[in-house]
Amino acid sequence: MTASPLAVGPLGVLLVGVLLTYVVAAAPDQETVAGWVASLVCVVAFATTAVLATGSLPRTASVLGSEGAVVVTHLGVLVAGIATFVGALVCVASVRFLDAGQETYYPLVVALVAGVVGIGFAADMFTLYLSFELLAVASYALVPFRLGRERAVAAGTRYLIMNVVGSVLAIVGISLVYAQSGGVLAFDALGPALVAAEGQLVDPLAVAVLLLVVGFGVKAAIVPLHAWLPDAYTEAPAAVSALLAGVATPAALVAIVKCLAVFPGSIPSGLLLVGFGVVTMTVGNLLALRQRELKRLLAYSSIPHIGYIVVGLGVGLYGGGVLAFDGAFFHILANALMKGGAFLAVGAILYRLRRADPDNPGTMDSLAGVGYRMPIAAGALVVGVLALAGVPPLAGFWGKLFIVVASAEVAGTAGIVLALVVVANSFLSLGYYLPLLRSLFASGDESLATLGPSPRAIAVPLVAVTTLTIVVGLVPMSGFEIVHPAAEAMADALTGVGS
C-alpha cells in the first residue's frame, strides 16, 4: 500500500471548498456566484479523483495526525466520482431556484459531498463514522431548508430523530468491534483480527453486525427503517432530494458493506442483507403504487432501488463473487444518474407549474400536457423513469441483470427464487411509472399554454444526466469498466478474511 499525501486531495478540496463557498455566499450580492463556486469546487474534486484513479491503488494518507486514516481504493474512487459529479450538477441546478439562504445552502451541499467522499476513502471504522456524521449533519440542515413550511420542518425533525438513533447504534457497534478485536479498527487489519478471535466471540460479533446494519441502515432507509424517507425527500428542495437519493443514501450502503466485509464467514451478514433487501424492494414498490403526488411517488420509488442494491451486496457477501458486487455497484452508479435526473426534472416541472398556479397540488393529474410544454424536463423524466423501471437498454437494466444472474448462480433453488423476486419487483414498478408517463402527455389544461420551458440553469444538468443514462445503457461496458475494479477488490477482500 503506497503512502501519498495526494490521497487526501479530493477530500481536502471539498473541505476547503466549504469555507470558500461560505465566504463567497456571505459577501454582498454574490449569492448566485456562490452556486457556481460550489459547483467548481465539486468539479475540481472530481478531477482530482480522476487523477488519483490513474495511479496505483490503494494509496494512504494521514489526516489531522491520524496515520493512514484515508485510503484511496477503487471503491473510494467510485464513490467520490459519483458524489462530486452529482454534487456539481446539483449546485448548478440550484442557482436558478434558490432565492434565499445561499450562504448556508451551498456550504452544506459541499459538506454533504465531502462526507460521502470520506465514507468512500475511510481506512478505518472511526474515520468512516466521522465522515458519516459529516454527511448526516449537513443533510439534517438541508432537508428542512425551507423553514417557512411547517411540513418541511416536521420532515426534518423526524429525519433528525431517526438518524441520531441510528448513529448511536452504529457507534455502539463500532465500539463492540473495537473491544472484541483488541483495539483494531483499520479495515485492512480487522479481518485477520476478527478471524483470530472467531470461536469464543461469535455471539458479540453477530450483535455488532446487527448494530452496524441497523445503525447505518436508518440512513440507507432499509425497510423497516425507512419511515423518515418519504417526507424528507418530498419536503426537501428538489435538488437536495436528488443529492439524497442519488448520493447520500447509497453512501450509507457503502458504509455497511465496508464494515461487514471484514467479518468472518461464520457471521451470516450476507443472508441478513439479502433478507433486508427483499423486504425493502417489495414493501417500497407496494407503497409507491398508492402514491399520486409526483414528488412523493419518486420518494417512495427510491426505496425499491435501495433494496436492489442491498440484495446485490448481500449476495456478494454470501459468496456470489465479483458479479454480485458488479451489479450492486453498477446500480449505485445508475441510480445516481436516474434518481438525480428524475428529481431535478420534477423540480423543474413543479417550479413552472407553481409559478403559473401557486396552489398546484403537484399530483400526477396536474401534469397533463406538461410533456409538450417542457420537452427537456419531460424528456429527462421519461428517460429517468424508464431506466428506473429497468427497461433495456437504459442504465437501470444492467445492474439488475447482474444481480439476478449472480443470485441465480450462488444458491441453487433459493438463488433462483431470489432472482425471480428481483425480476417481479422490477415489473411491479411499472404499475406506478407508466401512469406517470401517461399523465405527462395527456391532454392539458389551457392554463398551461403560458408554461415556459425548463430554466437554462437546470436544462444543462438534465441534458447531462439524461445523456449519460442513455449512454451507460447502450454501452454498458462504459459503466462496467468504472465499477468492476471496485467489485473485484471487494471480492478479493472477502477472500482475505475467509468468507
N, C-alpha and C positions, 0 to 999 in steps of 0.2 A: 504494500500500500504506500503510495507516494505522498509525502508531505509537501504541501504547496500553499502559500498564502492566497493564491488565486482562487482556491476552493471556496473562500468566503465571499467572492466577488458579487454574485447576484444578490445575495442576502445583504451585503454591505451597501450596494447601490440602493436597494429598496429602503433600508433603514435610514440612510442619509436622505433619501427622497421624501420620507415622511416629514422631516423637518423642513426641507426645502419647499415642499408643496405648501406647508402651513405658512411659512414666511411670505410666499408669493400671494397666497389667497388672502392673507390678513392685510396686505397692502391696499390702499385706497384704489378703487376702480380696476382691480386686477383679478376679479373673480373668474372671468372667462379664461384668462391666461393660465390660471391655476389648473384648470382642467387639461389644457394642453401640456403643461409642465408635468402633471401626474402621468399623463399618457406617455410622455417622453421618458420619464423615469422607468416605467414598465418596459418600454421598448429597449432601453439601454440594458436593463436586467435580462431581457430576453436574448439580446445579442451576446451578453457575457456568458449566459448559459450555453448558447450555441458554440461559443469559442471553447468552453470547457469540455463540451461533448466531443470535440475533435481530438482531444488529447487522450492520454492513457488514464483509465479509471480502474479502481477508485483513487481519489485524492483526499487527503485530510487537511484540516486547518484548525488552529486554536481560536477560540472566541472568549474574550474577556478573561484570559488566563487559563481557561479550561482546555487542557491538551486534547486535541483530536475530537472536539465537540461536534465538528461539522465534517461530513464526508460526502464527496461528490460521487455518487453512484449512477448507474444507468436509470434506476427508478427515480432518484432525485432529479436528474436532468429532465426526465419525462414530466414529472410533477411541476418543476419550475418552469419548463417551457409552456405547458398548458396554462398555468396560473398567470404568468406575465403576459402572455398573448391575450387571454380573455380580459385581464385587468386593463390593458391598453385600450381595447375596444370599448369596454365599459366606461372608461374615463372620457373617451371621445364622444360616446353617445350621451353622456350626462351633461355635456356642455350646453346642449340645446334645451334640456328640460329643467335644469336646476336654476331656481330664481332666488334662493337664499341658502345660507349655511355652508357656502363653499369652503370657508376657512376650516371647517371640521370635516366636511364630507370627503374631500379628496385625500387628505392625510389618512383618514380612516380606511378608505379603499386601498391605498398603498400599503398601509399597515396590515390589512387583511391578507393581501397578496404576499407580503413578507412572512406572515405566519404560515401560510401554505407552503412557501418555498422552504421555510425552516423545518417543517414536518418532513418534506422530501429529503433534505440534506442532513437531518439529525443522525448523529452517530451513536447516540445512546438514548435510553428512555427518558432521562431527565431533560435533555435538550429538546426531545420530541414534545414532552409535556409543556415546557415553556413556550415553544412555538405554537402549540395547540391553544394555549391560553391567550397568546397574542391574537391569533385568529378569532378566538371566541370573544374577547373584549371588544375588538373592532366591530364584529358583527352585532354584538349587543347594542351598540350605539347606532348602527346603520339600519337595523330593522324598524325601529320606531322613529326614523329620521323625520317624518312628517308629524312633529309633536302636536300640531293643531288638531289632528284627527284622533278621536278617542279610541277607535278600533285599532289604530296603529300602535298606540301606547299599550293597549291591552295585549296585543300580539307580542310586542317586545317584552312585556313583563313575563308572560308565560314562557317565552323563549329563554329569557334570563334565568328564571327559576329552575326550569328543567335542565338546562345545560350546566348550571352551577352544581346541581346534584350529580350530574354525570361526571363533571370534573373531579368532584370529591371521590367518587367511586374509582375513577381512573388512578388518582394518586394513591389511594389505598392499595389498589392492585399493584402499582409500581413499587410501593413500599414493601409489600409482601414478597415480590420478586427479589428486591434488594436484600431482604433478610434471608431468604432461602438460598440465594446464590453466593452468599458470603461477601456481600458488598459490591457485586459486579452489576453494572447497568449498561455497559457498552455492548452493542448488538453483536459485534464480531467475537466477543468473549463470553457472552451469555449462553450461547448454545452449549459449548463444552462444559461450562459451569453447572448448568441445569441437568445435563446428561449425567454428570458425575454425582449429582445429588438425587438422581432418579432412584426410586425404590421407597425409601423412607419418607420422601417428600411429595409423593404423587398427589395426595389429597390437598395440601396447601397450594400446590401449583395449579391444580384444577380450579380452585377457588380464585386464584389470581387470573387465570384465563377468563373466567366468567366476569370478574370485576372489570377487566380491561375491555372486554367485548361490550358489556353494558355501559360502562363509563364513556368510552368513545362512541358507542353505538347510539347514544342520545343525540349527539351532534350529527351522526350519519343518518338519523331518522329511521333506523331499523324498527320495523313493527315488532312489539307494541310500544316503542319509544318515540313514536312519530308525532305525538299529539300537537307539538309546537309548530310543525312544518306548514300545514295549510294556511293558518292565519299569518304566519311570518312571511311566507312567500307572497301571499295575497296583498298584505298591507304595506310591505316594503316598496320603495320605488322600484320600477321595472328593471332598471339597470342593476340594482342591488340584488333583486331576485335572480337575475341572470348570473351574477357572480356567486351567489349562494348555491344555486342549483348546479351550475357548471363547474365550480371550482371548490368551494368551501366544504360542501357535504361529501363529495368524493375524497377530499383530503382526509377526512375522518376515517374513511375506509382504508386508506393507505396507512394511517397510523395503526389501525387494528392489525393489518396483515404484517407490518414490520415487527410489531410486538409478538404476534403469535408464531411467526416463523422461527423463533429461537427456542420454542418449547419442544421437549422430547416427543417422539412419535406416539408414546403411550397416552398422551393427553389428546382426547378426540376433538381438537379445536376445529378441524375441517368439517366434521359432521355437525358440530354446533353451528357453524356459519351456514352450511347448506340448509339446515332446518330454519334458521332465521331468514335466509334468502327466499325460500319457498313461501313462507308466510308473508313476507314483505311484498313480494311481487303480486301475490294473489289478492291480499287484502287491499293493496294500493289500487289495483285495477277495479275491484268491486266498488270501492269508494268513489273512484273517478267517474264511474258510469252514472252516478247520481248528480253530477255537477252540471249546472247551466251557466254559472258566471265564468267568464272567459279566463281570467287570471287564476281563479280558484281551481278551475279544471286543470290548468297547467301545473299548479302546485301539487294537486293530488296525483297527477300523472307522473310526477317526478319520483314518487315512492316505488313504483314497479321497477324503475331503472336502477334504483339502489339495490333492489332485490336481485336483478340480473347480475350485477357486479359482485354482490355478496356470494351468490351461488358459484360464480366463476372462481372467486378467491377460495371458497370452501373446498371446491373440487380440487383445486391446485394443492391446498394444504393436505387434503386427504390422500393425495398420490396421483392426481391427474396430470402431473408433469407440466411441461412448458406450455402445451396447447391451452390448458385451462387459464393459466396466467396471461397468455396472449389474448384470450377472449376477454378477460376482466379488464386488462389494461387498454385494449383496443376500445372497449365500450366506455371506459373513462374518458379517453380521447374524443370519441364520437359524441358522448354525452355533453362535453363542454361545448362542442360546436352546435349540436342540435338544441339543447336546452337554452344555451346562451342566445342563439338566434331566435328561438321561439319567444322567449320573454322580451327580448328587445323589440321584436316585431309587434307583439301585443302592446308593449308600452307605446310605440309609435301610433298604433291604431287608436288606443284609448285616449291618447293625448289629443288627437284630432277630433275624435268623437265628442269629447267633453269640452273642447273649445267651442264646438258648434252647439252643444247642448250640455250644460253643466250637470243636468240631472240624469244623463245617460247611465243606465244601470250596469253597462259593461257585460251584458249577457250575450249568449250566442245569437239570440233573436235580434239583438240590436246591431249585429254585424252585417245584416242583409245589405248587399250592394257594395260593401267596402272593398271587395276584391277588384272591382272595376275602377274605383276612385283612388286607391292607394296600391298600385301594382307592385311596387318594390317591397313594401311591408307585407302585403298579401302573399306575394311570391315566396318571400323568406319564410313566412308562416306555413305555407303549403309544403315546401321542401322540408322544413324542420319537423312538421307533424308526420309526414310520410316516413321520414327517417326514424323518428321515434317509434313508429309502428313496426319498424323492421322491414319495410318494403325494399326489396332489392331493385337496383344495385346501389342504394344510398348507404351512407356511412353506418347507420344504425343496424344494418343487416349482418355485417361480418362479425362483430363481437359476439352477437347472439349465436351465430353459426358455430364459431369456435367453442363457445361454452356448451352448446348442445352436443357437438361431436365429442368433446372431452368427457362430458357427463356419461354419454353412452358407452364410452370405451373403458371407463375406470372401474365400474362396479356391477357389471353383468346386468341382470334384470332390473335391479334397483336403479342403476345408472340410466337405463333406457326409459324407465318411468320418469325419472327426474328430467331427462331430455324432453319428453313429451309434455311435462308440466310447463317447462320454459316455452315451448312452441305454443301450447294452448294459451298461455298468458299473453304472448305476443299477438295472437289472433284476437283475444278478448279486448285488447286495447283499441282495435278498430271500431268497437262499439261506441266509443266516445270521440275518437278522432274524425271519423267520417262525417257525423253530424256537424262538427265544427267546420269542416271544409265545405259542406253544403251551404251552411249559413253565410259563409264569405261571399258566395257567388249567387245567392238568392236575389230575387227582385227587391230592390232597395226603396227606401222612403225618398220622396222628392227633396226632403231637407238635406240629404247627403250630396245634392248636386253642387253645393259650395264647399264640400270637403276637399281640402288641399292634399297634395302628395306628402310623402314622408319628409320630415326636415332633413336637410343635407347632412347635418352632423351625425344623424343616425343612419342615413342611407349607406354611408361608407362601411360602417361595421356590419350592417345587414348584408350587403353585397359580399363582403369578405367571408363571413361565416357560411353563407349560403353556397358560395363557390367552393369552399373547402369541403363542405358536407357532400357536395356532388362529386368532387374530385377524389376524395378519400374513398367514396363508394365505388366509383367507376374504376379507380386504380388502387385496389386495396393494399397492394404491396407498398404503396407510399406510406400508409399508416402502419402496416405490419413492420416495416423496417424501423419505424420510430419506437414501437412498443416492444419488439422482440428481444432486444438486448436486456431490457428490464425484466421481462418474463424469464429469460434464460438465467439471469443472475439470481432471481428469486428461487427458481427450481434448484439451482446449484447450492444455494444457501440451505435449503431444506435437506439436501443430501448430506450436507456437512454436520447437521445435528441429528442425523439418524432417523429422519422422518420417512 
